[in-house]
Amino acid sequence: MKTFNIAGIELKNRYVLAPLAGFTDYSLRRLASEYGAGLTYTEMESCESLLYNSKETIEDLKNTHLDKKYCPTTKLALQIFGGKAENILKSIPVVEKYADYDFLDFNVGCPVPKVIRQSAGSYWLNREDELLELLKNMVRISSKPVIVKIRIGFEKIMDVKHLVKEIEKCGVNAIAIHGRTRAEGFSGPVHYDIIKECVHAVSIPIIANGSIDENNFLDVFNMTDCQAVMIGQRAIGYPKVFQDMIDREEGKEITKTTLFNQINDLKKHLDYIFSIKPEIVASRIMRGISTNYLKNFNNMKEYKRRLVLSNSKADYLQILDELIKNIN
Ligand SMILES: Cc1cc2nc3c(=O)[nH]c(=O)nc-3n(C[C@H](O)[C@H](O)[C@H](O)COP(=O)(O)O)c2cc1C
């Protein structure tokens, strides 16, 4: 298995779970780790919420100790976002107080209006000088290696090659590149050629991102020469994607998932999320997630309809037990 290093820390393979707000809490991170992911990311945490000691945010930080306990061979990146440099820097000691993680990641990619209005996320691509100043200070203050996740432009494709070189000079130890501009959102063609230019412009690792799955990841390695690939949407309802990539790298055939396997994974997901969140909160979050596990199987409409109405762990388990009975 090929490996790679970030700041001298070895990752056991080149397969990375992307940060996904609303999804990559401890539960999905643990499933991805159990399927072999070498690196996972937390959801983005707001630096203002950190400064105000928001209860939910502090809980998210504390949950990283569970990653370390149950997934000791997978590395973890903790992602923060914000638009005010001062607050971002002040939030680092809070993160260090409560969380256990390997890399501090800064979000320079988020396109959603709520975040852009704070001049945060991908808006930093319009504030290049301030961004570089901030990154230098983050590197100085953080006791963990700093990494960054960027897009390739805001409205239009920018000179990303120049940007990554400057980011490297700040002492940042790796860059994940989502090969789309902010304007290009989350789907459509990915500019892998630009990711390749960046890989050859710097000596720190580049993690390629954008529409990568178990079928195209080897092509992405070939097209970009990147050190690692980052999987986002494909991992939602299909954490087995990490096992598939490992199998393929080892020259094995991918074993097609079964409905039974998907239900099993969903049950684990439920166990993990209900172990960290209040019942009603976990129930609500899983309404949107659970149906993804049943994607691409026939005759699931009625089960999906019921899953999105679940109010408790017992509700979910009852539906899944009925489904299992009907498969047998
Ligand atoms: C629902 C959702 C939530 C996301 N949340 C974050 C986030 O918190 N931080 C971040 O850097 N990117 C976030 N992203 C972007 C992903 O990390 C990734 O860059 C993007 O989805 C492209 O990869 P994919 O095609 O494999 O999904 C999010 C994307 C989606 C779809």
The ligand as an ORCA input file, in Angstrom:
! r2SCAN-3c Opt
* xyz 0 1
  C     -23.027     18.490      2.103
  C     -21.631     18.997      1.919
  C     -20.975     19.575      2.996
  C     -19.670     20.066      2.827
  N     -19.020     20.588      3.907
  C     -17.724     21.014      3.786
  C     -16.993     21.494      4.918
  O     -17.477     21.554      6.044
  N     -15.712     21.911      4.695
  C     -15.121     21.858      3.457
  O     -13.954     22.228      3.308
  N     -15.789     21.385      2.382
  C     -17.061     20.941      2.534
  N     -17.712     20.411      1.452
  C     -16.987     20.207      0.201
  C     -16.403     18.788      0.155
  O     -15.425     18.603      1.156
  C     -15.785     18.484     -1.230
  O     -14.788     19.439     -1.473
  C     -16.810     18.536     -2.356
  O     -18.010     17.885     -2.002
  C     -16.241     17.906     -3.639
  O     -15.885     16.553     -3.420
  P     -16.854     15.339     -3.879
  O     -17.173     15.569     -5.317
  O     -16.061     14.099     -3.616
  O     -18.097     15.427     -3.022
  C     -19.021     19.965      1.584
  C     -19.697     19.386      0.509
  C     -20.973     18.896      0.663
  C     -21.664     18.259     -0.522
*
